């Protein structure tokens, strides 16, 4: 006669819960742990490399030339969009949030050409609907801060009226009630607010209302000169901070209704009392 061992029914229930995705995931670090981010390259180039640790991302240019528009960076989810991702963090467009990150850029080996760095948000990896703060360099000279955005892959730009520097902080603020995205910068690392900023008024209202991933990048840029030609450059991003708002883990947990149905279906029923000769456990 088969016995109904408690360990057996418990193990089967756990297995079934896991198959439905109802078991809690192992603990994982939050948005501010940069090792949870995913490297992206557009397109890959041998002269551009990246390295992430828990506290910093280092993006490097070594040699060249690198065609204009070539990017390397990291994003806060591991798929094309937050909805298509199985790991990472994003923000709901239904709630305000404010973010900041420190940066420091250094050069060597007589650099020639233009590079840009940036910190932004968007609905997908391609930045079809996106906005971010940027800093442009020519050779080893910091030229200007600016703000760039796209709606349906059509670009627009605004100046950030603040003296450019090779170290400082970049800022992103989002306002759900207006759809405003505010991009800013400061020449102080660890700053709690921007010294200069630009606002894309109502721009999120023109997007597709998807969750917003966060990204940072290094780019070969020919806007104000030649793209990156030669030398070395290193852009270090660190001290990512959520000044306000709450990032959402990706993928989102199952709806409560699904959880309730799953638990009800998998409840273990007690067996009726056995006859006198049957062992009970």
DOLO-416724 format. One record per atom (N, C-alpha, C, CB): residue in three letters; x, y, z. Coordinates in pm, whole numbers, plus 50000, padded with zeros to 5 digits. Each point is the difference from the previous one (the first is absolute). Glycine has a CB too. Layout:
<nodes>
ALAXYZ...
</nodes>
This chain:
<nodes>
UNK500854988050000UNK499155012050000UNK500895012450000UNK498154987750124UNK501595021949788UNK500815012149993UNK499655009350114UNK500154997849752UNK500845007550308UNK499805009250111UNK500115014349950UNK500904983150163UNK498315025549896UNK499985014149960UNK500995007750086UNK497584998449926UNK503735000950039UNK501015006750080UNK499855015249988UNK501564980549969UNK498445026550143UNK499905014649992UNK501105006249916UNK498934999750223UNK502324994949786UNK501085006049923UNK499734998849851UNK501594994750183UNK497734994349778UNK499744997649858UNK498975009949945UNK500564975750033UNK498335025850039UNK498985009549953UNK500535014250004UNK498214984750081UNK502615018350022UNK500575013550006UNK500945002849885UNK499794999150246UNK501054991049719UNK500935001949890UNK499285001749868UNK501684986750124UNK497265005349856UNK499245001349875UNK499325013649991UNK499634975249997UNK499865029650116UNK499355013149999UNK500995011149966UNK498354991850170UNK502865007549888UNK501025010049970UNK500404999449854UNK500824998650234UNK499284989149712UNK500364998649860UNK498945006449911UNK501244978950053UNK497515018749979UNK498915005649920UNK499965015250010UNK498714978950032UNK501495026250090UNK500045014550017UNK501105006249918UNK499074997550228UNK502104996049772UNK501115005149921UNK499685000149853UNK501564991850173UNK497764997749779UNK499664999349859UNK499055011149960UNK500344975650007UNK498825029050085UNK499085010949970UNK500635013750023UNK498124985150061UNK503125015049983UNK500655012950025UNK499535006850126UNK500265002349759UNK499214989950337UNK499435006050120UNK500964999950118UNK497784992949919UNK503345000450069UNK500985000350107UNK500775013149996UNK500184974949994UNK500185030450123UNK500815012249998UNK501344997349935UNK498875008250207UNK501625001749717UNK501324998749937UNK501095001450106UNK499095009249783UNK502094985350190UNK501125002650090UNK500245015150011UNK501044977849940UNK499405026450177UNK500255014250021UNK501025005149899UNK499474997650246UNK500285014249700UNK500955005849906UNK500145014850032UNK499414983149821UNK501735022350140UNK500295013950032UNK499095009349921UNK502384994050050UNK497525018349994UNK499105009449936UNK500615007649885UNK498905002050216UNK500375008049737UNK500415008149886UNK501375006150019UNK497615004849956UNK502724999350166UNK501265007150021UNK501224990850003UNK498705016950125UNK501114970049868UNK501114990649981UNK500234998749850UNK499484987250217UNK501595018949734UNK500205000649855UNK500374986649938UNK500715023550031UNK499564966450051UNK500224986749946UNK498704993549954UNK501974997850148UNK496885007749892UNK498724994749953UNK499655005349861UNK499244998150238UNK501555011349711UNK499735005949870UNK500584991349889UNK499995022950104UNK499634979949771UNK500394991949885UNK500765008649899UNK498014985050034UNK503145009949918UNK500765007649901UNK499324999449864UNK502114995250128UNK497895016249803UNK499465000849864UNK501025007149911UNK497615000550087UNK502474995449786UNK500915005949903UNK499265002349869UNK501994988750109UNK498235022949828UNK499255003249879UNK500875008249903UNK497844999750132UNK502824993549772UNK500284985649996UNK501264997350081UNK498914997749772UNK501434989550256UNK501234997150071UNK501225005349924UNK498924979750100UNK502085025149973UNK501245004649938UNK501154996450092UNK498825019149880UNK502274975850062UNK501144995150079UNK500635010850085UNK500414983349824UNK499465029450139UNK500625010950075UNK499165004750118UNK501105006949790UNK497674988250222UNK499135003850110UNK499764987950090UNK498895017849857UNK501404983650273UNK499794989250095UNK499305005450124UNK502034988049914UNK497365002850163UNK499305003950121UNK500184989850110UNK498355012149861UNK501604992650264UNK500134991450117UNK499105005550109UNK502384993449939UNK496834997750123UNK499105004250108UNK500364992750128UNK498185004649835UNK501855002650276UNK500054994250133UNK498765004850074UNK502564999350002UNK497324996850123UNK498815004050076UNK499895015150012UNK500144978650126UNK500995028449879UNK499985014350030UNK500325009149883UNK500624993650225UNK499905000749663UNK500365008849890UNK499964992749866UNK501435013250157UNK498404994849738UNK500144995449862UNK501135007949937UNK497544993649982UNK503394999349952UNK501105006449930UNK499874997149851UNK501504998150202UNK498385012549717UNK499904998849855UNK501275006149941UNK497445001050004UNK503234991349910UNK501335004049952UNK500075000449849UNK500984990250205UNK499785019649744UNK500395000749859UNK501504998549994UNK498035015049938UNK502434975649979UNK501434997449990UNK500344997549854UNK500084990350235UNK500545019549702UNK500294998849858UNK498875005649916UNK501384979950047UNK498555015949830UNK498995005149907UNK500494998449858UNK499185016450172UNK500204990149733UNK498825008750016UNK498724992050023UNK501115016849853UNK497884990450202UNK498704994150029UNK498945008249926UNK500774991450229UNK498425002549688UNK499005007649924UNK499055007850091UNK500144982949820UNK499455028950135UNK499035007950074UNK498714992450021UNK501015020549907UNK498394981450211UNK498764993150034UNK500204986450062UNK498975012249816UNK502284983550203UNK500284987250066UNK499925001950151UNK501484992649807UNK497764998750260UNK499765001250144UNK500464987550074UNK498065014949953UNK502314987150173UNK500084989150096UNK499435005350131UNK502044989549887UNK497225002150185UNK499405004650124UNK499404988650079UNK499565021849893UNK499684982050209UNK499284990450083UNK498595005050019UNK502124993050119UNK496934997349890UNK498605003550025UNK499484991750116UNK499655006249758UNK499264998750304UNK499544994250126UNK499134987649983UNK500115022650093UNK499614973049782UNK499294987449976UNK500794992049897UNK497755010750053UNK501914976449934UNK500814991449914UNK499354996949865UNK500944990350205UNK498005016849760UNK499354997749872UNK499795012949924UNK498904980150096UNK500435018849790UNK499775011749915UNK499145010450069UNK500224985449800UNK498805010050277UNK499145008850078UNK499844994050139UNK498765008049792UNK500774999950307UNK499734994050131UNK499004988649992UNK500495022050105UNK498494979449811UNK499004989449988UNK500534987249940UNK498345017649978UNK502724983349943UNK500594988249936UNK501214994850078UNK499215008449780UNK501034996950340UNK501184996450078UNK499664989950108UNK500965022449953UNK500034969550083UNK499844990250106UNK500795003750125UNK499624982649827UNK501095028550170UNK500815004150113UNK500275014949989UNK501064977150017UNK499015029550098UNK500355014050001UNK498995008650074UNK501174996449787UNK498895016650186UNK499165009850070UNK499585011049903UNK501164995050219UNK497635010049800UNK499475010849917UNK499075008450085UNK500194985949789UNK499305025050153UNK499095008950072UNK498665000749928UNK501965013450085UNK496984987149994UNK498675001749944UNK499815014449952UNK499104981950152UNK500295020149731UNK499715013649956UNK498865006550079UNK500794993549774UNK498604998950317UNK498915005450080UNK500435006450130UNK498604982949900UNK502715018050126UNK500485005650126UNK501255008449977UNK499044980550125UNK501115030149954UNK501195008749992UNK501254992550045UNK498555020250040UNK502604983749906UNK501274995350053UNK501115009849965UNK499234976249982UNK501845023450098UNK501185008449981UNK501244991450019UNK498765020850079UNK502174980049826UNK501224992050002UNK501235008949983UNK498744980449908UNK502395014850142UNK501275007049979UNK501124989849992UNK499145020550121UNK501924983049810UNK501194991649992UNK501235008849987UNK498674981249895UNK502455014550165UNK501265007249986UNK500734995249875UNK500165002950251UNK500675005949692UNK500834996249886UNK501375006450015UNK497964997849852UNK503034995650086UNK501365005449992UNK500624994749871UNK500255001550255UNK500255007549660UNK500574996249871UNK501455004349996UNK497755002049887UNK503134988650076UNK501435002949987UNK500504995449863UNK500324997850251UNK500755008749702UNK500554997149866UNK501504997650009UNK498205014149894UNK502334979250002UNK501434997749990UNK500414997549857UNK500014990950231UNK501295008449746UNK500584996649869UNK499565009649890UNK500054976350071UNK499975036649961UNK499705010649901UNK498704997249924UNK502465004249976UNK496404996550092UNK498724996449937UNK499635009249884UNK499274991050220UNK500135003149678UNK499525007549884UNK498584995349970UNK502365002749906UNK496725007050083UNK498634996749964UNK499025003150112UNK500874982449850UNK497865015850120UNK498925003850092UNK499334987850062UNK499625020649864UNK500114980650265UNK499274989950076UNK498895006950078UNK502054985350018UNK496875007450005UNK498945004850087UNK499704989550106UNK499045013949814UNK500534990650304UNK499484990950102UNK498575004450031UNK502334995550098UNK496864995249954UNK498635003550029UNK499364991250104UNK499845008449772UNK499044996350281UNK499224993450104UNK498545002849968UNK501845002450178UNK497374987049795UNK498655002549951UNK498984989550039UNK501055011649815UNK497724990750143UNK498894990650017UNK499344997949864UNK499625007350242UNK499704981449744UNK499314997449874UNK499174987550008UNK501815011549879UNK497364986550019UNK499104988549998UNK500634987649938UNK498125015949987UNK502974985749938UNK500634988249940UNK501495002449980UNK497844994149886UNK502864995250081UNK501455000449986UNK500455009449889UNK500084976750084UNK499105025249813UNK500385008549887UNK499735014850024UNK499534980849853UNK499845022550258UNK499745014050031UNK499005006549908UNK502265001150087UNK496804991049857UNK498985005649910UNK499205010850070UNK499864978149878UNK499775019450248UNK499385010050086UNK500885001250124UNK497624994949915UNK503125016250095UNK501025000850105UNK500405014450025UNK500834977249937UNK499925024950172UNK500555013250031UNK501164998250096UNK497765011249965UNK503264997550023UNK501144998850088UNK500885012350002UNK499934975949960UNK500905024950144UNK501035010450011UNK501264995049932UNK499015008750216UNK501755000449724UNK501214996249927UNK501095010350023UNK498624988249825UNK502635007450155UNK501175008550009UNK500914996649884UNK499825001850254UNK500595008249669UNK500814997749880UNK501425004950021UNK497955002149859UNK503004989750092UNK501425003350004UNK500565000449859UNK500224989550228UNK500715019749747UNK500804999849877UNK501464998950041UNK498285013949871UNK502404975650078UNK501314996450052UNK499854997650151UNK501235013749819UNK499434993950265UNK499824998050144UNK499335011950067UNK502024985349999UNK497305022949924UNK499385012150052UNK498484997950014UNK501825014249892UNK497664988550228UNK498554999550021UNK499375012349936UNK500294986950216UNK498825010749684UNK499425011149925UNK498715005350061UNK501034990449797UNK497995000750224UNK498695004950042UNK499134988650052UNK500175018349832UNK498994985250267UNK498904991350041UNK498815002649908UNK500814999750241UNK498354990249743UNK498795001749923UNK498974989550037UNK501325010049813UNK497494991550133UNK498924990450020UNK499504995749863UNK499345010250223UNK500474976949760UNK499534994749872UNK498804991050025UNK502335001249903UNK496784998049998UNK498804991850014UNK499544995249864UNK499335012650207UNK499844977049795UNK499394994849877UNK498534997050025UNK502214990449926UNK496995012149971UNK498604995849995UNK499824992549869UNK499185019750143UNK500464967649866UNK499884991649880UNK501265000949914UNK497515003150002UNK503644996850065UNK501334999849938UNK500375013249931UNK499694975549969UNK499565035050057UNK500345013349947UNK500685008050113UNK498044999549833UNK503175005350140UNK500835006050104UNK499695014850020UNK501784983549946UNK498455021050175UNK499965014250034UNK501035002450110UNK497535002049937UNK502895010550080UNK501065003150096UNK499745013550066UNK501634986549866UNK498895014850255UNK499945012550075UNK501355002250067UNK497504997650038UNK502955014949975UNK501245002650073UNK499764999450151UNK500835014349810UNK500204981950263UNK500025001750145UNK501025011050028UNK499334975450048UNK500195035849997UNK500865011750016UNK500784999150130UNK498395013949866UNK502734979150124UNK500864998150116UNK501374996149949UNK498054993150148UNK503005012249913UNK501364997649953UNK500354985150004UNK500665023050080UNK499844971949809UNK500344985849991UNK501254997050080UNK498954998949775UNK501104989050282UNK501184995550074UNK500114984949986UNK499815019250163UNK501384975549857UNK500244985849980UNK499564991450118UNK501895006349855UNK497724999950255UNK499474992750114UNK498745007050049UNK502314991950066UNK496815000649997UNK498785005950052UNK498894989850014UNK500655021449898UNK498124983450093UNK498814991750012UNK499035003149887UNK500294999050251UNK498944990949708UNK498895001849907UNK498714996150069UNK501514995549801UNK497385011150155UNK498724998450067UNK498884997249899UNK500805015350183UNK498264976449860UNK498774997449924UNK498835001650096UNK501174984149837UNK497845023950125UNK498765001150076UNK498824997749907UNK501075016250163UNK497944976449886UNK498804997149921UNK498785003850082UNK501164981249876UNK497865025450058UNK498775004250068UNK498804993949929UNK501095021750073UNK498244969449998UNK498944992049938UNK498795008549960UNK500784980650135UNK498855029449944UNK498795007749970UNK500135008649875UNK499525000250243UNK501705003849724UNK500215008749884UNK500684993049883UNK500145018850157UNK500534970049869UNK500814993649898UNK501335006949978UNK497924992549892UNK502465016850197UNK501275007149986UNK501194991150035UNK498825021450054UNK502264979949870UNK501284993950035UNK501015011250011UNK499434978049882UNK501225023050235UNK500975010650027UNK501384993750010UNK498265014250121UNK502694990849799UNK501374994949998UNK500935010750052UNK499494984949805UNK501455011350282UNK500865010150057UNK501404995150027UNK498025009950099UNK502844999449947UNK501404996850026UNK500545009250109UNK500304992049763UNK500775003350301UNK500745007750098UNK501474996149985UNK498015001450161UNK502905007649875UNK501414996449995UNK500504994550133UNK500335017549828UNK498724979350262UNK500354994250130UNK499524985650007UNK499875022650109UNK501024968149917UNK499584986250023UNK499264999250133UNK501974991249865UNK497025000150140UNK499204998550120UNK498975010850021UNK501914988850096UNK497915020249807UNK499045011050013UNK498584994650013UNK501535015049867UNK497634992050205UNK498614996050018UNK499065007149904UNK500504995650238UNK500015014149685UNK499195007149905UNK500845005749887UNK498405005450181UNK500964997349707UNK500705004949882UNK500315014850011UNK498864982549864UNK502285021550082UNK500365014149992UNK499465006349871UNK502064995450136UNK497674996349763UNK499395004449876UNK499124988949947UNK501965015249948UNK496924988249988UNK499064989849956UNK499225004749878UNK499824991550235UNK499604998949695UNK499125002849886UNK498804990850010UNK501955007349853UNK496884997450102UNK498764992550014UNK499384997249864UNK499625010450225UNK500084976849751UNK499184996149886UNK498554999450049UNK501934986849889UNK497335023750082UNK498665001650057UNK499024990149937UNK500475024250042UNK498904967750043UNK498964990849955UNK500464989249905UNK498475018450030UNK502824978849962UNK500484990949896UNK499524985750022UNK501995014649974UNK497864981150151UNK499564986250022UNK498574997849952UNK501544998650197UNK497685012149793UNK498644998849947UNK499994996249852UNK499265016950168UNK501894984849765UNK500124996249859UNK500614986049983UNK500245024349943UNK500154969450169UNK500554986649995UNK498884989750011UNK502165008350102UNK498214978949915UNK499014989149997UNK499584995450139UNK500984992949786UNK499385014750319UNK499584997250138UNK500574986950053UNK497925012849955UNK503254983249994UNK500664988150051UNK500875003150120UNK499974990549772UNK500394999050302UNK500955001750110UNK501325005449947UNK498904981350128UNK501855025549959UNK501195007549957UNK501264993850057UNK498645020849987UNK502214974149923UNK501314995150041UNK500955011850015UNK499614977949884UNK501495019950187UNK501035010250020UNK501264995349930UNK499005007350223UNK501785002049720UNK501214996149930UNK501095010550018UNK498624987249833UNK502625008650142UNK501145009049993UNK500894995249886UNK499905005350251UNK500865004049687UNK500714995949878UNK501215008949972UNK497844991549910UNK503025003350001UNK501115007149938UNK499804999049850UNK501594995150195UNK498605016049731UNK499715000149856UNK501095007349923UNK497554999250050UNK502814995349834UNK500815007449903UNK499065009549927UNK501684980849972UNK498645032250031UNK499055009949952UNK500695010149908UNK498644997250211UNK500745005149674UNK500565009649906UNK499225012849988UNK500874981049879UNK498325022350222UNK499145011949992UNK500795012949985UNK498334988050139UNK502735013549940UNK500785012449998UNK501454997649959UNK498515009050179UNK501744980649747UNK501364996949956UNK500034986049941UNK500975015150176UNK500214979149821UNK500114986449948UNK499634989950108UNK501805007449838UNK497654980950126UNK499814989450098UNK501334995950062UNK497984991949874UNK501964999550225UNK501204995850073UNK501004993649904UNK498634996550208UNK502635008449797UNK501034995349909UNK501084991750069UNK499555020049862UNK500984984850250UNK501114993150064UNK500205005350141UNK501094996249777UNK499744996450299UNK500265003650139UNK499264990850095UNK500355023749930UNK499574980650196UNK499264992450100UNK499075009350076UNK501894983450021UNK496985011150021UNK499065007350084UNK499324990150093UNK499635017749821UNK500044986950298UNK499324991550097UNK498935008250070UNK502084985950032UNK496695009449957UNK498875006550067UNK499524990850111UNK499325012349788UNK500764992650335UNK499594992350117UNK498705005950055UNK502414994150055UNK496564997649953UNK498725003750061UNK499914993050135UNK498875003149772UNK500725004350331UNK499934994250135UNK498955007350082UNK502444993449989UNK497315001250132UNK499105006450096UNK498635002849937UNK501985010250115UNK497464979849816UNK498645001349951UNK499065001150120UNK500544986849790UNK498595023150208UNK499125002150114UNK498585003149955UNK501955008150133UNK497114985949938UNK498595002749979UNK499615010850100UNK499504976249916UNK500355036150037UNK499695011250088UNK498554999650045UNK501765013649886UNK497374981350027UNK498604997950036UNK499394989949903UNK499805023650096UNK499134970049946UNK499354990149916UNK500454985950034UNK499835017049821UNK499544973250114UNK500254985950031UNK500154992049871UNK498725002250216UNK502474992249757UNK500164991449882UNK499234986950018UNK502265010249957UNK497284984249932UNK499264987550000UNK500914988749953UNK497835012349957UNK502144976450113UNK500764988449955UNK499374994449874UNK500704994950237UNK500145000449671UNK499564994049874UNK500424985350001UNK500185022449874UNK498904968150093UNK498605002449966UNK499175003050123UNK500254985049803UNK498585020850176UNK499115003250111UNK499484987150063UNK499355021849891UNK500354978150240UNK499434988050061UNK498634996949942UNK501275004750211UNK498254982749799UNK498704996549944UNK498895007550070UNK500874977549939UNK498015025149992UNK498875006750064UNK499504992150120UNK499365009949779UNK500054997150318UNK499504993450119UNK498934989649968UNK500515020650129UNK498704982149766UNK498964990249965UNK500634986949955UNK498465018749934UNK502604982149986UNK500684987949957UNK500624992850118UNK500445010449778UNK500134997150315UNK500594994050117UNK498944992650082UNK501735018150003UNK497114988350016UNK498944993650079UNK499504987349933UNK499345022450088UNK500474978049780UNK499544988249929UNK501024988850010UNK498715014549843UNK502564988950143UNK501034989950007UNK500074993450136UNK501275012549829UNK498634995650277UNK500054994650134UNK498784991250029UNK501315020050073UNK497534984349879UNK498794992150023UNK500094986549931UNK498675021050020UNK501844979049857UNK500074987549924UNK501024990550058UNK499325012449797UNK501704992950271UNK501094991650047UNK499904996850149UNK501415009849822UNK497494994350242UNK499844997150142UNK500014984850023UNK498665021450031UNK502014974450072UNK500104985750030UNK498854996150092UNK502525000449974UNK496664990249979UNK498864995550078UNK500454989350098UNK498425005449809UNK501024995350310UNK500294989650098UNK499284987249961UNK500305017350181UNK500364971449840UNK499354987349975UNK499054996950112UNK501984991849872UNK496915001150101UNK499084996250108UNK500704990750099UNK498035002649845UNK501404996750276UNK500584991450103UNK500074985749951UNK499115015050179UNK502014978249847UNK500214986549949UNK499334989650090UNK502155007449898UNK497754980750050UNK499454989150080UNK500994996250107UNK498684991649804UNK500935000050291UNK500814997150115UNK501324993949966UNK497974997150125UNK502104995349762UNK501234993349969UNK500965008149914UNK498744979350018UNK500875032949943UNK500855008149909UNK500855009850079UNK498274997849818UNK503015002950146UNK500885009550067UNK499645014449958UNK501844982650009UNK498285026650086UNK499745014149973UNK501305007850018UNK497574997950076UNK502615012549841UNK501235008150006UNK499635014550029UNK501174984549838
</nodes>
